[in-house]
């Protein structure tokens, strides 16, 4: 029994929409960061699915580069979030403008 590629694309669209809504609605920086990662994983799922449907390895190559960029983003983003949390004891996106000197 094979699962059609359209089902994977639908799941990818649902994951991407959930991440986009989470970024727009939530104010906690950590939750927003996780929603961005969810959006990246949804794009990765669609890349792999489309690559498999076209019988090409282009999707897997694109996923490799997206994962490299996401790893760099995690390192820098989490360092900034931890620095903000240590300074303000809160990770609220509305209070980021208070970090001005």
Helices and strands as residue ranges (DSSP letters): H 5-25, H 29-53, H 58-88, G 93-99
